[in-house]
Every structure is written in C-alpha cells, then in structure tokens.
Amino acid sequence: MKIRMLVDMPEGAARNGEPWPAEGDCVDLPTAEAAHLVASGIAEEVTDAAPAEQPPAEPRRSRRKTPEPEEE
C-alpha cells in the first residue's frame, strides 16, 4: 500500500534499519503497517486519483477530550 507521510518521525527513528521518509514523501509499505499509520493520522493513502505531486494534507486533529476540572 502506498502512503504519503503527514509528519516527520522523531530523530533517529528507523524502519528495518532505514530512516523514515520525510513529511510529504511517499513510500510503499505492507498493507497492515500502512493502514495502521493511516488510521493513526501519521500518513495518508496515495491512490492513482491522488498523484504524489499533490501537497500533503493537513494532519488530523485529535478528537480526545481533555477532562474538565472538578468544581468544589
């Protein structure tokens, strides 16, 4: 599965001994691994309808709500 990275991985992060692609770069990964990155918002799937020359999409915002402070 071909994906486009939406973020830069931390300094020193590697996959199979090779550094991760930079933000905006495309890479072909096994489907399960690529799907995990897409679901995590770290990457987006690249299809024939979305050429690699397209600028990267904006990263998704987290939907996790922060707890409200308790009132006394």
PDB file of N, CA, C and O in Angstrom:
ATOM      1  N   MET A   1       0.867  -1.160   0.000  1.00  0.00           N
ATOM      2  CA  MET A   1       0.000   0.000   0.000  1.00  0.00           C
ATOM      3  C   MET A   1       0.915   1.223   0.000  1.00  0.00           C
ATOM      4  O   MET A   1       1.864   1.304   0.780  1.00  0.00           O
ATOM      5  N   LYS A   2       0.616   2.165  -0.880  1.00  0.00           N
ATOM      6  CA  LYS A   2       1.432   3.371  -0.980  1.00  0.00           C
ATOM      7  C   LYS A   2       0.824   4.462  -0.108  1.00  0.00           C
ATOM      8  O   LYS A   2      -0.375   4.736  -0.170  1.00  0.00           O
ATOM      9  N   ILE A   3       1.687   5.085   0.715  1.00  0.00           N
ATOM     10  CA  ILE A   3       1.226   6.139   1.612  1.00  0.00           C
ATOM     11  C   ILE A   3       2.113   7.372   1.476  1.00  0.00           C
ATOM     12  O   ILE A   3       3.236   7.299   0.977  1.00  0.00           O
ATOM     13  N   ARG A   4       1.585   8.501   1.927  1.00  0.00           N
ATOM     14  CA  ARG A   4       2.339   9.754   1.998  1.00  0.00           C
ATOM     15  C   ARG A   4       2.424  10.140   3.463  1.00  0.00           C
ATOM     16  O   ARG A   4       1.408  10.181   4.157  1.00  0.00           O
ATOM     17  N   MET A   5       3.617  10.419   3.933  1.00  0.00           N
ATOM     18  CA  MET A   5       3.837  10.788   5.326  1.00  0.00           C
ATOM     19  C   MET A   5       3.284  12.189   5.573  1.00  0.00           C
ATOM     20  O   MET A   5       3.544  13.110   4.798  1.00  0.00           O
ATOM     21  N   LEU A   6       2.517  12.349   6.657  1.00  0.00           N
ATOM     22  CA  LEU A   6       1.948  13.638   7.033  1.00  0.00           C
ATOM     23  C   LEU A   6       2.758  14.323   8.127  1.00  0.00           C
ATOM     24  O   LEU A   6       2.555  15.504   8.409  1.00  0.00           O
ATOM     25  N   VAL A   7       3.674  13.583   8.739  1.00  0.00           N
ATOM     26  CA  VAL A   7       4.510  14.133   9.808  1.00  0.00           C
ATOM     27  C   VAL A   7       5.941  13.630   9.628  1.00  0.00           C
ATOM     28  O   VAL A   7       6.183  12.645   8.932  1.00  0.00           O
ATOM     29  N   ASP A   8       6.870  14.314  10.259  1.00  0.00           N
ATOM     30  CA  ASP A   8       8.243  13.816  10.339  1.00  0.00           C
ATOM     31  C   ASP A   8       8.338  12.917  11.555  1.00  0.00           C
ATOM     32  O   ASP A   8       7.853  13.264  12.632  1.00  0.00           O
ATOM     33  N   MET A   9       8.953  11.778  11.386  1.00  0.00           N
ATOM     34  CA  MET A   9       9.150  10.874  12.517  1.00  0.00           C
ATOM     35  C   MET A   9      10.264  11.442  13.397  1.00  0.00           C
ATOM     36  O   MET A   9      11.077  12.237  12.925  1.00  0.00           O
ATOM     37  N   PRO A  10      10.309  11.045  14.671  1.00  0.00           N
ATOM     38  CA  PRO A  10      11.339  11.561  15.578  1.00  0.00           C
ATOM     39  C   PRO A  10      12.750  11.267  15.063  1.00  0.00           C
ATOM     40  O   PRO A  10      12.980  10.286  14.357  1.00  0.00           O
ATOM     41  N   GLU A  11      13.672  12.129  15.428  1.00  0.00           N
ATOM     42  CA  GLU A  11      15.080  11.962  15.056  1.00  0.00           C
ATOM     43  C   GLU A  11      15.566  10.592  15.491  1.00  0.00           C
ATOM     44  O   GLU A  11      15.365  10.197  16.639  1.00  0.00           O
ATOM     45  N   GLY A  12      16.198   9.872  14.594  1.00  0.00           N
ATOM     46  CA  GLY A  12      16.734   8.554  14.903  1.00  0.00           C
ATOM     47  C   GLY A  12      15.767   7.408  14.698  1.00  0.00           C
ATOM     48  O   GLY A  12      16.166   6.248  14.790  1.00  0.00           O
ATOM     49  N   ALA A  13      14.479   7.705  14.417  1.00  0.00           N
ATOM     50  CA  ALA A  13      13.501   6.637  14.186  1.00  0.00           C
ATOM     51  C   ALA A  13      13.839   5.927  12.873  1.00  0.00           C
ATOM     52  O   ALA A  13      14.173   6.567  11.876  1.00  0.00           O
ATOM     53  N   ALA A  14      13.746   4.607  12.891  1.00  0.00           N
ATOM     54  CA  ALA A  14      14.087   3.830  11.700  1.00  0.00           C
ATOM     55  C   ALA A  14      13.096   2.690  11.518  1.00  0.00           C
ATOM     56  O   ALA A  14      12.466   2.233  12.471  1.00  0.00           O
ATOM     57  N   ARG A  15      12.974   2.249  10.293  1.00  0.00           N
ATOM     58  CA  ARG A  15      12.139   1.097   9.938  1.00  0.00           C
ATOM     59  C   ARG A  15      13.035   0.133   9.184  1.00  0.00           C
ATOM     60  O   ARG A  15      13.540   0.468   8.113  1.00  0.00           O
ATOM     61  N   ASN A  16      13.239  -1.046   9.721  1.00  0.00           N
ATOM     62  CA  ASN A  16      14.128  -2.042   9.122  1.00  0.00           C
ATOM     63  C   ASN A  16      15.521  -1.468   8.859  1.00  0.00           C
ATOM     64  O   ASN A  16      16.141  -1.770   7.839  1.00  0.00           O
ATOM     65  N   GLY A  17      16.008  -0.638   9.787  1.00  0.00           N
ATOM     66  CA  GLY A  17      17.355  -0.088   9.679  1.00  0.00           C
ATOM     67  C   GLY A  17      17.475   1.124   8.771  1.00  0.00           C
ATOM     68  O   GLY A  17      18.556   1.704   8.668  1.00  0.00           O
ATOM     69  N   GLU A  18      16.396   1.520   8.112  1.00  0.00           N
ATOM     70  CA  GLU A  18      16.401   2.685   7.220  1.00  0.00           C
ATOM     71  C   GLU A  18      15.610   3.814   7.853  1.00  0.00           C
ATOM     72  O   GLU A  18      14.596   3.560   8.504  1.00  0.00           O
ATOM     73  N   PRO A  19      16.052   5.070   7.676  1.00  0.00           N
ATOM     74  CA  PRO A  19      15.275   6.184   8.239  1.00  0.00           C
ATOM     75  C   PRO A  19      13.900   6.296   7.577  1.00  0.00           C
ATOM     76  O   PRO A  19      13.731   5.937   6.412  1.00  0.00           O
ATOM     77  N   TRP A  20      12.926   6.797   8.330  1.00  0.00           N
ATOM     78  CA  TRP A  20      11.587   7.001   7.783  1.00  0.00           C
ATOM     79  C   TRP A  20      11.624   8.103   6.730  1.00  0.00           C
ATOM     80  O   TRP A  20      12.474   8.990   6.802  1.00  0.00           O
ATOM     81  N   PRO A  21      10.719   8.064   5.754  1.00  0.00           N
ATOM     82  CA  PRO A  21      10.637   9.146   4.781  1.00  0.00           C
ATOM     83  C   PRO A  21      10.252  10.451   5.483  1.00  0.00           C
ATOM     84  O   PRO A  21       9.629  10.435   6.545  1.00  0.00           O
ATOM     85  N   ALA A  22      10.627  11.566   4.886  1.00  0.00           N
ATOM     86  CA  ALA A  22      10.302  12.878   5.443  1.00  0.00           C
ATOM     87  C   ALA A  22       8.827  13.194   5.203  1.00  0.00           C
ATOM     88  O   ALA A  22       8.168  12.542   4.393  1.00  0.00           O
ATOM     89  N   GLU A  23       8.321  14.190   5.907  1.00  0.00           N
ATOM     90  CA  GLU A  23       6.940  14.643   5.721  1.00  0.00           C
ATOM     91  C   GLU A  23       6.725  14.993   4.249  1.00  0.00           C
ATOM     92  O   GLU A  23       7.519  15.723   3.656  1.00  0.00           O
ATOM     93  N   GLY A  24       5.648  14.469   3.665  1.00  0.00           N
ATOM     94  CA  GLY A  24       5.313  14.728   2.271  1.00  0.00           C
ATOM     95  C   GLY A  24       5.854  13.689   1.301  1.00  0.00           C
ATOM     96  O   GLY A  24       5.416  13.635   0.152  1.00  0.00           O
ATOM     97  N   ASP A  25       6.803  12.858   1.742  1.00  0.00           N
ATOM     98  CA  ASP A  25       7.359  11.812   0.879  1.00  0.00           C
ATOM     99  C   ASP A  25       6.447  10.595   0.865  1.00  0.00           C
ATOM    100  O   ASP A  25       5.721  10.333   1.824  1.00  0.00           O
ATOM    101  N   CYS A  26       6.497   9.852  -0.244  1.00  0.00           N
ATOM    102  CA  CYS A  26       5.683   8.645  -0.395  1.00  0.00           C
ATOM    103  C   CYS A  26       6.555   7.413  -0.202  1.00  0.00           C
ATOM    104  O   CYS A  26       7.752   7.424  -0.489  1.00  0.00           O
ATOM    105  N   VAL A  27       5.927   6.352   0.289  1.00  0.00           N
ATOM    106  CA  VAL A  27       6.618   5.080   0.494  1.00  0.00           C
ATOM    107  C   VAL A  27       5.596   3.959   0.328  1.00  0.00           C
ATOM    108  O   VAL A  27       4.415   4.135   0.628  1.00  0.00           O
ATOM    109  N   ASP A  28       6.056   2.813  -0.149  1.00  0.00           N
ATOM    110  CA  ASP A  28       5.205   1.641  -0.314  1.00  0.00           C
ATOM    111  C   ASP A  28       5.496   0.693   0.846  1.00  0.00           C
ATOM    112  O   ASP A  28       6.626   0.231   0.999  1.00  0.00           O
ATOM    113  N   LEU A  29       4.482   0.400   1.666  1.00  0.00           N
ATOM    114  CA  LEU A  29       4.637  -0.449   2.847  1.00  0.00           C
ATOM    115  C   LEU A  29       3.646  -1.607   2.787  1.00  0.00           C
ATOM    116  O   LEU A  29       2.677  -1.557   2.029  1.00  0.00           O
ATOM    117  N   PRO A  30       3.887  -2.661   3.592  1.00  0.00           N
ATOM    118  CA  PRO A  30       2.893  -3.730   3.697  1.00  0.00           C
ATOM    119  C   PRO A  30       1.551  -3.135   4.151  1.00  0.00           C
ATOM    120  O   PRO A  30       1.521  -2.181   4.928  1.00  0.00           O
ATOM    121  N   THR A  31       0.460  -3.700   3.666  1.00  0.00           N
ATOM    122  CA  THR A  31      -0.870  -3.148   3.901  1.00  0.00           C
ATOM    123  C   THR A  31      -1.185  -2.934   5.375  1.00  0.00           C
ATOM    124  O   THR A  31      -1.680  -1.868   5.741  1.00  0.00           O
ATOM    125  N   ALA A  32      -0.915  -3.907   6.225  1.00  0.00           N
ATOM    126  CA  ALA A  32      -1.248  -3.774   7.645  1.00  0.00           C
ATOM    127  C   ALA A  32      -0.490  -2.618   8.290  1.00  0.00           C
ATOM    128  O   ALA A  32      -1.067  -1.844   9.054  1.00  0.00           O
ATOM    129  N   GLU A  33       0.786  -2.502   7.988  1.00  0.00           N
ATOM    130  CA  GLU A  33       1.598  -1.425   8.558  1.00  0.00           C
ATOM    131  C   GLU A  33       1.136  -0.066   8.036  1.00  0.00           C
ATOM    132  O   GLU A  33       1.019   0.890   8.802  1.00  0.00           O
ATOM    133  N   ALA A  34       0.875   0.014   6.732  1.00  0.00           N
ATOM    134  CA  ALA A  34       0.416   1.267   6.132  1.00  0.00           C
ATOM    135  C   ALA A  34      -0.946   1.666   6.691  1.00  0.00           C
ATOM    136  O   ALA A  34      -1.167   2.838   6.997  1.00  0.00           O
ATOM    137  N   ALA A  35      -1.856   0.713   6.826  1.00  0.00           N
ATOM    138  CA  ALA A  35      -3.193   1.003   7.354  1.00  0.00           C
ATOM    139  C   ALA A  35      -3.109   1.522   8.787  1.00  0.00           C
ATOM    140  O   ALA A  35      -3.875   2.407   9.170  1.00  0.00           O
ATOM    141  N   HIS A  36      -2.195   0.986   9.573  1.00  0.00           N
ATOM    142  CA  HIS A  36      -2.010   1.457  10.949  1.00  0.00           C
ATOM    143  C   HIS A  36      -1.553   2.919  10.961  1.00  0.00           C
ATOM    144  O   HIS A  36      -2.048   3.717  11.757  1.00  0.00           O
ATOM    145  N   LEU A  37      -0.615   3.267  10.084  1.00  0.00           N
ATOM    146  CA  LEU A  37      -0.136   4.650  10.023  1.00  0.00           C
ATOM    147  C   LEU A  37      -1.232   5.596   9.558  1.00  0.00           C
ATOM    148  O   LEU A  37      -1.348   6.713  10.063  1.00  0.00           O
ATOM    149  N   VAL A  38      -2.046   5.149   8.588  1.00  0.00           N
ATOM    150  CA  VAL A  38      -3.164   5.979   8.097  1.00  0.00           C
ATOM    151  C   VAL A  38      -4.187   6.174   9.213  1.00  0.00           C
ATOM    152  O   VAL A  38      -4.650   7.291   9.440  1.00  0.00           O
ATOM    153  N   ALA A  39      -4.542   5.095   9.911  1.00  0.00           N
ATOM    154  CA  ALA A  39      -5.526   5.191  10.991  1.00  0.00           C
ATOM    155  C   ALA A  39      -5.020   6.070  12.135  1.00  0.00           C
ATOM    156  O   ALA A  39      -5.818   6.686  12.841  1.00  0.00           O
ATOM    157  N   SER A  40      -3.714   6.130  12.319  1.00  0.00           N
ATOM    158  CA  SER A  40      -3.122   6.943  13.383  1.00  0.00           C
ATOM    159  C   SER A  40      -2.980   8.411  12.994  1.00  0.00           C
ATOM    160  O   SER A  40      -2.640   9.250  13.828  1.00  0.00           O
ATOM    161  N   GLY A  41      -3.240   8.717  11.727  1.00  0.00           N
ATOM    162  CA  GLY A  41      -3.114  10.103  11.276  1.00  0.00           C
ATOM    163  C   GLY A  41      -1.690  10.504  10.946  1.00  0.00           C
ATOM    164  O   GLY A  41      -1.409  11.688  10.762  1.00  0.00           O
ATOM    165  N   ILE A  42      -0.788   9.539  10.867  1.00  0.00           N
ATOM    166  CA  ILE A  42       0.613   9.815  10.566  1.00  0.00           C
ATOM    167  C   ILE A  42       0.841   9.867   9.065  1.00  0.00           C
ATOM    168  O   ILE A  42       1.785  10.500   8.594  1.00  0.00           O
ATOM    169  N   ALA A  43      -0.030   9.197   8.317  1.00  0.00           N
ATOM    170  CA  ALA A  43       0.122   9.120   6.860  1.00  0.00           C
ATOM    171  C   ALA A  43      -1.258   9.102   6.209  1.00  0.00           C
ATOM    172  O   ALA A  43      -2.279   8.923   6.872  1.00  0.00           O
ATOM    173  N   GLU A  44      -1.255   9.294   4.879  1.00  0.00           N
ATOM    174  CA  GLU A  44      -2.490   9.164   4.110  1.00  0.00           C
ATOM    175  C   GLU A  44      -2.221   8.227   2.942  1.00  0.00           C
ATOM    176  O   GLU A  44      -1.101   8.155   2.435  1.00  0.00           O
ATOM    177  N   GLU A  45      -3.255   7.512   2.522  1.00  0.00           N
ATOM    178  CA  GLU A  45      -3.111   6.589   1.405  1.00  0.00           C
ATOM    179  C   GLU A  45      -2.985   7.368   0.116  1.00  0.00           C
ATOM    180  O   GLU A  45      -3.681   8.362  -0.091  1.00  0.00           O
ATOM    181  N   VAL A  46      -2.088   6.913  -0.757  1.00  0.00           N
ATOM    182  CA  VAL A  46      -1.914   7.523  -2.068  1.00  0.00           C
ATOM    183  C   VAL A  46      -2.558   6.584  -3.080  1.00  0.00           C
ATOM    184  O   VAL A  46      -2.207   5.407  -3.159  1.00  0.00           O
ATOM    185  N   THR A  47      -3.494   7.107  -3.844  1.00  0.00           N
ATOM    186  CA  THR A  47      -4.153   6.317  -4.883  1.00  0.00           C
ATOM    187  C   THR A  47      -3.808   6.904  -6.236  1.00  0.00           C
ATOM    188  O   THR A  47      -3.174   7.957  -6.315  1.00  0.00           O
ATOM    189  N   ASP A  48      -4.216   6.237  -7.299  1.00  0.00           N
ATOM    190  CA  ASP A  48      -3.980   6.754  -8.650  1.00  0.00           C
ATOM    191  C   ASP A  48      -4.686   8.084  -8.849  1.00  0.00           C
ATOM    192  O   ASP A  48      -4.237   8.914  -9.640  1.00  0.00           O
ATOM    193  N   ALA A  49      -5.794   8.294  -8.136  1.00  0.00           N
ATOM    194  CA  ALA A  49      -6.550   9.531  -8.254  1.00  0.00           C
ATOM    195  C   ALA A  49      -5.874  10.683  -7.510  1.00  0.00           C
ATOM    196  O   ALA A  49      -6.209  11.846  -7.736  1.00  0.00           O
ATOM    197  N   ALA A  50      -4.920  10.366  -6.618  1.00  0.00           N
ATOM    198  CA  ALA A  50      -4.209  11.392  -5.855  1.00  0.00           C
ATOM    199  C   ALA A  50      -2.720  11.314  -6.191  1.00  0.00           C
ATOM    200  O   ALA A  50      -1.981  10.583  -5.532  1.00  0.00           O
ATOM    201  N   PRO A  51      -2.269  12.054  -7.205  1.00  0.00           N
ATOM    202  CA  PRO A  51      -0.867  11.978  -7.611  1.00  0.00           C
ATOM    203  C   PRO A  51       0.091  12.406  -6.488  1.00  0.00           C
ATOM    204  O   PRO A  51      -0.269  13.199  -5.619  1.00  0.00           O
ATOM    205  N   ALA A  52       1.298  11.873  -6.525  1.00  0.00           N
ATOM    206  CA  ALA A  52       2.287  12.145  -5.495  1.00  0.00           C
ATOM    207  C   ALA A  52       2.733  13.604  -5.487  1.00  0.00           C
ATOM    208  O   ALA A  52       3.317  14.054  -4.501  1.00  0.00           O
ATOM    209  N   GLU A  53       2.475  14.354  -6.554  1.00  0.00           N
ATOM    210  CA  GLU A  53       2.894  15.748  -6.628  1.00  0.00           C
ATOM    211  C   GLU A  53       1.989  16.656  -5.796  1.00  0.00           C
ATOM    212  O   GLU A  53       2.319  17.821  -5.573  1.00  0.00           O
ATOM    213  N   GLN A  54       0.859  16.135  -5.341  1.00  0.00           N
ATOM    214  CA  GLN A  54      -0.068  16.913  -4.535  1.00  0.00           C
ATOM    215  C   GLN A  54       0.575  17.262  -3.201  1.00  0.00           C
ATOM    216  O   GLN A  54       1.279  16.427  -2.633  1.00  0.00           O
ATOM    217  N   PRO A  55       0.355  18.471  -2.680  1.00  0.00           N
ATOM    218  CA  PRO A  55       0.896  18.783  -1.356  1.00  0.00           C
ATOM    219  C   PRO A  55       0.236  17.906  -0.303  1.00  0.00           C
ATOM    220  O   PRO A  55      -0.907  17.486  -0.481  1.00  0.00           O
ATOM    221  N   PRO A  56       0.938  17.623   0.796  1.00  0.00           N
ATOM    222  CA  PRO A  56       0.353  16.759   1.829  1.00  0.00           C
ATOM    223  C   PRO A  56      -0.861  17.403   2.466  1.00  0.00           C
ATOM    224  O   PRO A  56      -0.949  18.625   2.584  1.00  0.00           O
ATOM    225  N   ALA A  57      -1.790  16.564   2.872  1.00  0.00           N
ATOM    226  CA  ALA A  57      -2.994  17.052   3.550  1.00  0.00           C
ATOM    227  C   ALA A  57      -2.639  17.498   4.958  1.00  0.00           C
ATOM    228  O   ALA A  57      -1.612  17.101   5.508  1.00  0.00           O
ATOM    229  N   GLU A  58      -3.496  18.323   5.532  1.00  0.00           N
ATOM    230  CA  GLU A  58      -3.295  18.770   6.904  1.00  0.00           C
ATOM    231  C   GLU A  58      -3.460  17.582   7.839  1.00  0.00           C
ATOM    232  O   GLU A  58      -4.365  16.772   7.642  1.00  0.00           O
ATOM    233  N   PRO A  59      -2.607  17.457   8.852  1.00  0.00           N
ATOM    234  CA  PRO A  59      -2.766  16.353   9.817  1.00  0.00           C
ATOM    235  C   PRO A  59      -4.102  16.452  10.543  1.00  0.00           C
ATOM    236  O   PRO A  59      -4.615  17.546  10.781  1.00  0.00           O
ATOM    237  N   ARG A  60      -4.651  15.302  10.888  1.00  0.00           N
ATOM    238  CA  ARG A  60      -5.918  15.276  11.616  1.00  0.00           C
ATOM    239  C   ARG A  60      -5.711  15.774  13.031  1.00  0.00           C
ATOM    240  O   ARG A  60      -4.658  15.571  13.636  1.00  0.00           O
ATOM    241  N   ARG A  61      -6.734  16.428  13.540  1.00  0.00           N
ATOM    242  CA  ARG A  61      -6.677  16.860  14.937  1.00  0.00           C
ATOM    243  C   ARG A  61      -7.206  15.743  15.808  1.00  0.00           C
ATOM    244  O   ARG A  61      -8.079  14.981  15.393  1.00  0.00           O
ATOM    245  N   SER A  62      -6.687  15.647  16.991  1.00  0.00           N
ATOM    246  CA  SER A  62      -7.120  14.626  17.927  1.00  0.00           C
ATOM    247  C   SER A  62      -8.545  14.921  18.384  1.00  0.00           C
ATOM    248  O   SER A  62      -8.907  16.077  18.599  1.00  0.00           O
ATOM    249  N   ARG A  63      -9.339  13.887  18.530  1.00  0.00           N
ATOM    250  CA  ARG A  63     -10.715  14.054  18.997  1.00  0.00           C
ATOM    251  C   ARG A  63     -10.827  13.787  20.489  1.00  0.00           C
ATOM    252  O   ARG A  63     -11.912  13.886  21.063  1.00  0.00           O
ATOM    253  N   ARG A  64      -9.730  13.456  21.104  1.00  0.00           N
ATOM    254  CA  ARG A  64      -9.754  13.145  22.537  1.00  0.00           C
ATOM    255  C   ARG A  64     -10.063  14.416  23.319  1.00  0.00           C
ATOM    256  O   ARG A  64      -9.435  15.455  23.117  1.00  0.00           O
ATOM    257  N   LYS A  65     -11.033  14.314  24.207  1.00  0.00           N
ATOM    258  CA  LYS A  65     -11.422  15.465  25.012  1.00  0.00           C
ATOM    259  C   LYS A  65     -10.576  15.504  26.271  1.00  0.00           C
ATOM    260  O   LYS A  65     -10.253  14.470  26.856  1.00  0.00           O
ATOM    261  N   THR A  66     -10.225  16.712  26.676  1.00  0.00           N
ATOM    262  CA  THR A  66      -9.487  16.854  27.923  1.00  0.00           C
ATOM    263  C   THR A  66     -10.504  16.913  29.063  1.00  0.00           C
ATOM    264  O   THR A  66     -11.568  17.514  28.915  1.00  0.00           O
ATOM    265  N   PRO A  67     -10.186  16.304  30.178  1.00  0.00           N
ATOM    266  CA  PRO A  67     -11.137  16.314  31.302  1.00  0.00           C
ATOM    267  C   PRO A  67     -11.317  17.730  31.840  1.00  0.00           C
ATOM    268  O   PRO A  67     -10.369  18.512  31.910  1.00  0.00           O
ATOM    269  N   GLU A  68     -12.541  18.037  32.212  1.00  0.00           N
ATOM    270  CA  GLU A  68     -12.828  19.345  32.787  1.00  0.00           C
ATOM    271  C   GLU A  68     -12.444  19.336  34.256  1.00  0.00           C
ATOM    272  O   GLU A  68     -12.611  18.320  34.931  1.00  0.00           O
ATOM    273  N   PRO A  69     -11.929  20.458  34.764  1.00  0.00           N
ATOM    274  CA  PRO A  69     -11.558  20.489  36.189  1.00  0.00           C
ATOM    275  C   PRO A  69     -12.795  20.327  37.071  1.00  0.00           C
ATOM    276  O   PRO A  69     -13.876  20.825  36.760  1.00  0.00           O
ATOM    277  N   GLU A  70     -12.603  19.623  38.168  1.00  0.00           N
ATOM    278  CA  GLU A  70     -13.705  19.401  39.098  1.00  0.00           C
ATOM    279  C   GLU A  70     -13.944  20.655  39.922  1.00  0.00           C
ATOM    280  O   GLU A  70     -13.001  21.306  40.371  1.00  0.00           O
ATOM    281  N   GLU A  71     -15.215  20.985  40.114  1.00  0.00           N
ATOM    282  CA  GLU A  71     -15.549  22.146  40.929  1.00  0.00           C
ATOM    283  C   GLU A  71     -15.777  21.709  42.373  1.00  0.00           C
ATOM    284  O   GLU A  71     -16.276  20.614  42.634  1.00  0.00           O
ATOM    285  N   GLU A  72     -15.406  22.578  43.301  1.00  0.00           N
ATOM    286  CA  GLU A  72     -15.567  22.248  44.727  1.00  0.00           C
ATOM    287  C   GLU A  72     -16.731  22.958  45.322  1.00  0.00           C
ATOM    288  O   GLU A  72     -17.012  22.796  46.510  1.00  0.00           O
TER     289      GLU A  72
END
